[in-house]
Amino acid sequence: MSTAPQFDIDLAAFWQDPYPVLAELRAKAPIAFVPQLGGVVMTRRDDIATSEKQIDVFSSHQPEGLMNKLMGHNLMRKDGEDHQAERKVIFPSVSPKTVKAVWRQKFQAHTDRILDELVPLGRGDLFDVFARPVSGEALKEITGLTNITYRQMDSFSQGMIDGIANYAGDPEIEARCHSATAGIDAAIDEMIPVLKANPDHSLLSVMLEAGLPMESTRANVKLAISGGQNEPRDAIAGAIWALLNHPEQLDMVRSGQVSWLQAFEEYARWISPIGMSPRRVAKAHKLGDIEFHPDDKVFFMFGSANRDEAYFSAPDAFDVTRDVSKSIAFGAGPHFCAGAAASRSLIADVALPAAFERLKGLRLEDGAEVKLGGWAFRGVLNLPCEWSA
């Protein structure tokens, strides 16, 4: 077991707002064993950025990890040549070139259709009626699972997200995760003959074309859903909320002084929709005075790294003019998010500018409370808004 000092947390309070605890950890115990999580947390950016590249020590391969057990052995839980081989297979589907040539126009078409239905209503929870369907319809296209609804996609994703963050071992959460993965397998089975007859740029299609084993194909589709629905959904809704709460910054973006991409990147730094990435210690290692031993569980706390005072002044403030080049919202090593180009295009090129252009006079509903939650995955939970119908 690691020699890192012990640091106890209140899990419920941590879920509500992890940032005060993360700031305390950075200051007092930047590498600490948290018994409530059953592992060691790293909270400073330098430690995380360095350690994430040391795959021989901090391994993504976790045979007993929740993701492997519940979703199958996907490329995120592989290192070295095994990881790179599968990443190479899926790259044609999510490359910047494919995003620009294929996916962006599909993202725009779905977003326009959704907004056509919203504009006359004059009010609604944009988390549910805009961010959720925009993210879900985009992910249906990218995965190739166009045979399900966006609400099914969202439900499948949430079930898996909850399952792989179920460190307390709640049996009901695990059961919902199993239901989600079974639903995805059924959808994959239905689409296999369709895509074999009519191949396209989707993840499922390119993996079938490459002859990737079905076990890996299924696991990687589930990985894409677990990371490709909730995070864009939460970032779309969250960035809208952040900009509405900072009207002077919204004016800068709308006038072109700051790009929509910069606004999104700052939101991703500030909130970090993916707030944590787990690792397994593969061999004995020492970092400073702290010893790590094989099979220790380690959490890279991206949500803390992105508020590290050593790199970001006033890190708890949302500031679209900030230099975000040191943010690691998409990771910092060989596991840098494969879907980053698609995410940036969906959110910064399409969803954010379209929402503010089409929903005239967009504003938060008077007196409504916007709630946030989560630490491993964090975002707004609702976004009640009004606009001119």
Secondary structure per residue as TSV (DSSP state, phi and psi in degrees):
chain	resnum	aa	ss	phi	psi
A	1	M	-	360.0	142.1
A	2	S	-	-57.3	151.4
A	3	T	-	-89.5	9.9
A	4	A	-	-59.9	143.2
A	5	P	-	-64.5	149.7
A	6	Q	B	-82.1	140.6
A	7	F	-	-139.5	116.1
A	8	D	-	-89.5	143.9
A	9	I	-	-131.1	159.5
A	10	D	-	-93.0	107.9
A	11	L	H	-59.9	-40.1
A	12	A	H	-64.2	-44.6
A	13	A	H	-67.2	-36.1
A	14	F	H	-63.8	-38.4
A	15	W	H	-66.1	-39.0
A	16	Q	H	-67.8	-43.7
A	17	D	-	-158.5	97.4
A	18	P	-	-79.9	-13.7
A	19	Y	H	-67.4	-39.6
A	20	P	H	-60.9	-40.9
A	21	V	H	-67.1	-42.4
A	22	L	H	-63.2	-38.5
A	23	A	H	-64.5	-40.1
A	24	E	H	-65.0	-39.9
A	25	L	H	-64.3	-44.8
A	26	R	H	-57.9	-36.9
A	27	A	H	-80.1	-39.7
A	28	K	H	-106.6	-36.4
A	29	A	-	-150.5	73.9
A	30	P	S	-61.8	-22.9
A	31	I	E	-123.8	115.2
A	32	A	E	-144.8	148.9
A	33	F	E	-87.7	122.1
A	34	V	E	-108.8	104.0
A	35	P	T	-60.9	-30.7
A	36	Q	T	-66.4	-20.2
A	37	L	T	-105.5	-11.0
A	38	G	T	70.1	25.2
A	39	G	E	-162.9	180.0
A	40	V	E	-94.9	134.2
A	41	V	E	-104.9	138.1
A	42	M	E	-107.2	130.9
A	43	T	-	-121.5	-13.6
A	44	R	S	-94.4	144.5
A	45	R	H	-60.1	-43.7
A	46	D	H	-61.7	-43.9
A	47	D	H	-62.3	-42.8
A	48	I	H	-69.1	-48.3
A	49	A	H	-59.9	-36.4
A	50	T	H	-75.1	-48.2
A	51	S	H	-68.5	-31.4
A	52	E	T	-64.5	-24.7
A	53	K	T	-85.2	-13.1
A	54	Q	-	-90.8	70.7
A	55	I	T	-68.5	-18.3
A	56	D	T	-73.7	-19.1
A	57	V	T	-105.1	-57.6
A	58	F	E	-99.3	89.7
A	59	S	E	-87.9	142.1
A	60	S	S	-81.3	-17.2
A	61	H	-	-73.6	110.9
A	62	Q	-	-132.0	82.2
A	63	P	T	-54.4	-32.3
A	64	E	T	-99.8	8.1
A	65	G	S	-72.9	156.6
A	66	L	H	-62.2	-38.9
A	67	M	H	-63.2	-45.8
A	68	N	H	-61.0	-45.6
A	69	K	H	-66.3	-37.5
A	70	L	H	-96.4	-29.4
A	71	M	H	-117.8	-11.2
A	72	G	-	98.2	167.9
A	73	H	-	-85.4	94.8
A	74	N	-	-97.7	176.7
A	75	L	G	-66.2	-23.8
A	76	M	G	-67.6	-24.4
A	77	R	G	-103.6	26.6
A	78	K	-	-127.2	155.0
A	79	D	-	-125.1	167.3
A	80	G	H	59.0	-136.7
A	81	E	H	-62.9	-37.5
A	82	D	H	-62.5	-42.7
A	83	H	H	-65.9	-47.9
A	84	Q	H	-64.5	-35.1
A	85	A	H	-63.0	-45.2
A	86	E	H	-73.8	-33.8
A	87	R	H	-62.8	-38.6
A	88	K	H	-64.0	-37.0
A	89	V	H	-63.5	-43.5
A	90	I	H	-84.5	-14.0
A	91	F	H	-54.5	-41.5
A	92	P	H	-58.5	-23.3
A	93	S	H	-81.5	-30.5
A	94	V	H	-121.8	13.2
A	95	S	S	-65.6	154.4
A	96	P	H	-54.0	-36.4
A	97	K	H	-63.6	-45.3
A	98	T	H	-68.0	-39.3
A	99	V	I	-57.9	-45.9
A	100	K	I	-70.1	-40.5
A	101	A	I	-83.4	-29.7
A	102	V	I	-118.7	-56.2
A	103	W	I	-76.7	-35.2
A	104	R	H	-59.0	-43.0
A	105	Q	H	-67.1	-32.1
A	106	K	H	-70.7	-40.7
A	107	F	H	-57.4	-44.8
A	108	Q	H	-65.3	-41.2
A	109	A	H	-63.2	-44.7
A	110	H	H	-66.0	-42.6
A	111	T	H	-63.9	-42.4
A	112	D	H	-62.3	-43.0
A	113	R	H	-63.1	-43.1
A	114	I	H	-63.9	-41.4
A	115	L	H	-70.1	-32.5
A	116	D	H	-55.7	-37.4
A	117	E	H	-78.7	-29.1
A	118	L	H	-82.3	-38.9
A	119	V	G	-49.7	-47.2
A	120	P	G	-69.1	-15.1
A	121	L	G	-76.0	-34.5
A	122	G	-	79.3	-8.9
A	123	R	E	-165.5	159.9
A	124	G	E	163.7	165.6
A	125	D	E	-85.8	102.0
A	126	L	H	-66.0	-19.3
A	127	F	I	-62.8	-45.6
A	128	D	I	-84.2	-42.1
A	129	V	I	-97.0	-7.9
A	130	F	I	-125.4	-62.0
A	131	A	I	-61.9	-42.9
A	132	R	H	-63.4	-52.5
A	133	P	H	-69.2	-35.7
A	134	V	H	-61.1	-47.2
A	135	S	H	-65.0	-44.3
A	136	G	H	-64.7	-43.4
A	137	E	H	-66.8	-38.0
A	138	A	H	-63.3	-42.7
A	139	L	H	-70.7	-32.7
A	140	K	H	-57.6	-43.8
A	141	E	H	-65.2	-48.2
A	142	I	H	-66.2	-42.7
A	143	T	H	-74.7	-27.1
A	144	G	S	94.4	1.5
A	145	L	-	-91.9	63.4
A	146	T	T	-79.1	1.6
A	147	N	T	-91.1	3.8
A	148	I	S	-118.6	166.9
A	149	T	-	-87.8	162.9
A	150	Y	H	-65.0	-30.2
A	151	R	H	-70.3	-35.9
A	152	Q	H	-64.1	-42.9
A	153	M	H	-58.3	-45.3
A	154	D	H	-64.6	-41.9
A	155	S	H	-65.8	-42.2
A	156	F	H	-60.7	-45.6
A	157	S	H	-62.1	-46.9
A	158	Q	H	-63.8	-38.6
A	159	G	H	-60.3	-42.5
A	160	M	H	-73.9	-40.9
A	161	I	H	-57.9	-47.2
A	162	D	H	-63.3	-38.1
A	163	G	H	-65.8	-43.9
A	164	I	H	-80.1	-8.4
A	165	A	T	-105.8	13.3
A	166	N	-	-85.6	62.5
A	167	Y	T	-71.6	-15.2
A	168	A	T	-84.9	-8.9
A	169	G	-	74.0	33.4
A	170	D	-	-66.2	118.9
A	171	P	H	-65.4	-30.6
A	172	E	H	-67.8	-39.4
A	173	I	H	-65.2	-41.9
A	174	E	H	-63.4	-39.1
A	175	A	H	-64.0	-40.4
A	176	R	H	-65.4	-35.2
A	177	C	H	-65.1	-44.1
A	178	H	H	-61.9	-37.9
A	179	S	H	-64.0	-40.0
A	180	A	H	-65.0	-46.5
A	181	T	H	-66.7	-33.4
A	182	A	H	-65.8	-39.2
A	183	G	H	-64.6	-38.8
A	184	I	H	-66.4	-43.8
A	185	D	H	-59.1	-40.7
A	186	A	H	-64.1	-40.8
A	187	A	H	-66.5	-40.0
A	188	I	H	-61.2	-47.3
A	189	D	H	-56.8	-38.0
A	190	E	H	-70.8	-32.6
A	191	M	H	-89.1	-17.4
A	192	I	H	-55.2	-53.2
A	193	P	H	-65.1	-31.2
A	194	V	H	-64.8	-46.4
A	195	L	H	-77.4	-26.6
A	196	K	H	-68.7	-34.1
A	197	A	H	-79.1	-31.4
A	198	N	S	-136.1	75.4
A	199	P	-	-62.9	148.0
A	200	D	-	-140.1	-160.4
A	201	H	S	-90.8	4.1
A	202	S	S	-69.8	159.8
A	203	L	H	-58.7	-46.5
A	204	L	H	-60.9	-42.3
A	205	S	H	-65.1	-46.1
A	206	V	H	-68.3	-32.5
A	207	M	H	-71.4	-37.1
A	208	L	H	-65.0	-42.9
A	209	E	H	-63.0	-35.4
A	210	A	H	-79.6	-9.3
A	211	G	T	74.7	24.7
A	212	L	-	-63.0	138.2
A	213	P	-	-53.1	143.5
A	214	M	H	-61.4	-31.9
A	215	E	H	-61.3	-43.0
A	216	S	H	-72.8	-37.7
A	217	T	H	-60.2	-48.0
A	218	R	H	-62.1	-43.8
A	219	A	H	-63.0	-38.7
A	220	N	H	-75.6	-31.0
A	221	V	H	-64.7	-42.2
A	222	K	H	-64.5	-39.0
A	223	L	H	-60.2	-45.9
A	224	A	H	-60.8	-37.4
A	225	I	H	-72.7	-40.2
A	226	S	H	-65.5	-32.7
A	227	G	H	-104.4	-11.4
A	228	G	H	-103.4	-3.3
A	229	Q	S	-108.0	-58.9
A	230	N	H	-63.6	-42.3
A	231	E	H	-68.1	-49.7
A	232	P	H	-62.2	-39.9
A	233	R	H	-57.0	-49.8
A	234	D	H	-68.3	-34.6
A	235	A	H	-72.6	-36.9
A	236	I	H	-61.8	-53.4
A	237	A	H	-64.5	-42.7
A	238	G	H	-66.5	-40.2
A	239	A	H	-67.7	-38.0
A	240	I	H	-60.5	-46.7
A	241	W	H	-60.2	-45.5
A	242	A	H	-63.0	-43.5
A	243	L	H	-68.9	-37.2
A	244	L	H	-66.5	-30.4
A	245	N	H	-81.0	-9.8
A	246	H	-	-131.1	70.6
A	247	P	H	-58.2	-32.6
A	248	E	H	-67.4	-32.8
A	249	Q	H	-75.2	-37.0
A	250	L	H	-59.8	-41.0
A	251	D	H	-60.7	-39.0
A	252	M	H	-64.0	-38.4
A	253	V	H	-71.0	-46.4
A	254	R	H	-66.6	-28.0
A	255	S	T	-83.6	-9.3
A	256	G	T	92.3	1.3
A	257	Q	S	-66.2	-32.5
A	258	V	S	-130.2	140.5
A	259	S	-	-79.8	158.7
A	260	W	H	-62.1	-34.3
A	261	L	H	-63.8	-42.6
A	262	Q	H	-61.5	-41.0
A	263	A	H	-62.7	-43.0
A	264	F	H	-65.1	-44.2
A	265	E	H	-62.6	-37.5
A	266	E	H	-68.3	-39.4
A	267	Y	H	-62.3	-43.2
A	268	A	H	-62.9	-33.5
A	269	R	H	-69.4	-47.6
A	270	W	H	-64.8	-44.2
A	271	I	H	-104.4	-31.1
A	272	S	-	54.3	78.0
A	273	P	S	-51.5	-36.2
A	274	I	B	-101.6	100.2
A	275	G	-	-89.6	-9.1
A	276	M	-	-155.9	148.1
A	277	S	E	-135.8	126.5
A	278	P	E	-87.0	154.5
A	279	R	E	-140.6	159.7
A	280	R	E	-115.6	131.7
A	281	V	E	-73.2	122.0
A	282	A	-	-91.0	-25.1
A	283	K	S	-154.3	162.4
A	284	A	-	-56.9	140.3
A	285	H	E	-155.3	151.6
A	286	K	E	-129.3	130.3
A	287	L	E	-124.4	107.7
A	288	G	T	63.8	-127.1
A	289	D	T	-92.1	-0.3
A	290	I	E	-99.8	129.1
A	291	E	E	-98.1	140.4
A	292	F	E	-116.0	146.1
A	293	H	-	-124.1	154.4
A	294	P	T	-51.5	136.9
A	295	D	T	75.9	5.3
A	296	D	-	-60.5	144.2
A	297	K	E	-96.2	130.5
A	298	V	E	-126.9	139.5
A	299	F	E	-115.0	119.4
A	300	F	E	-82.8	113.4
A	301	M	-	-92.0	86.5
A	302	F	H	-59.0	-36.6
A	303	G	H	-62.8	-26.0
A	304	S	H	-84.0	-43.5
A	305	A	H	-57.2	-37.0
A	306	N	T	-78.3	-2.0
A	307	R	T	-122.3	24.0
A	308	D	-	-71.1	120.8
A	309	E	T	-60.6	-21.3
A	310	A	T	-69.7	-19.4
A	311	Y	T	-119.3	-24.5
A	312	F	-	-128.7	118.0
A	313	S	S	-74.4	145.7
A	314	A	S	44.0	57.1
A	315	P	T	-64.0	-21.1
A	316	D	T	-83.2	-2.8
A	317	A	S	-94.9	143.8
A	318	F	-	-87.4	122.2
A	319	D	-	-146.5	104.1
A	320	V	T	-69.6	-10.7
A	321	T	T	-90.6	-1.1
A	322	R	S	-69.4	147.9
A	323	D	-	-77.0	112.4
A	324	V	-	-104.8	16.5
A	325	S	T	-62.8	-22.1
A	326	K	T	-94.6	2.4
A	327	S	-	-66.9	143.6
A	328	I	-	-121.2	41.5
A	329	A	T	-61.4	-28.0
A	330	F	T	-103.0	10.3
A	331	G	-	101.4	174.2
A	332	A	S	-137.0	0.0
A	333	G	S	-133.1	-151.3
A	334	P	T	-64.3	-15.3
A	335	H	T	-97.6	21.4
A	336	F	-	-50.1	136.2
A	337	C	-	-51.7	119.7
A	338	A	T	-67.1	-24.4
A	339	G	T	-95.6	16.4
A	340	A	H	-59.7	-42.9
A	341	A	H	-63.9	-41.1
A	342	A	H	-66.4	-40.9
A	343	S	H	-63.1	-47.1
A	344	R	H	-61.7	-40.8
A	345	S	I	-67.3	-47.3
A	346	L	I	-58.5	-45.8
A	347	I	I	-83.8	-51.1
A	348	A	I	-85.8	-34.1
A	349	D	I	-84.4	-29.1
A	350	V	I	-120.0	-66.3
A	351	A	I	-64.0	-49.3
A	352	L	H	-66.7	-53.2
A	353	P	H	-62.2	-35.9
A	354	A	H	-66.3	-41.9
A	355	A	H	-62.3	-46.2
A	356	F	H	-75.2	-22.7
A	357	E	H	-80.2	-41.8
A	358	R	H	-86.6	-33.4
A	359	L	S	-92.9	85.3
A	360	K	T	-63.1	135.9
A	361	G	T	65.8	28.9
A	362	L	-	-56.3	132.1
A	363	R	E	-154.0	158.8
A	364	L	E	-71.3	142.5
A	365	E	-	-64.0	132.8
A	366	D	T	-56.4	129.0
A	367	G	T	78.1	-5.4
A	368	A	-	-79.3	143.0
A	369	E	-	-99.5	123.9
A	370	V	-	-93.4	125.6
A	371	K	-	-105.9	146.0
A	372	L	E	-121.6	156.4
A	373	G	E	-162.0	158.7
A	374	G	-	106.1	158.1
A	375	W	S	-133.0	-41.7
A	376	A	S	-72.3	-39.6
A	377	F	B	-133.3	123.7
A	378	R	-	-129.9	144.1
A	379	G	E	-178.6	178.0
A	380	V	E	-71.7	151.5
A	381	L	S	-107.6	-12.3
A	382	N	-	-160.2	159.1
A	383	L	-	-153.3	74.0
A	384	P	E	-70.8	120.6
A	385	C	E	-133.1	165.0
A	386	E	E	-131.9	155.3
A	387	W	-	-156.5	171.7
A	388	S	-	-80.8	119.2
A	389	A	-	-73.1	360.0
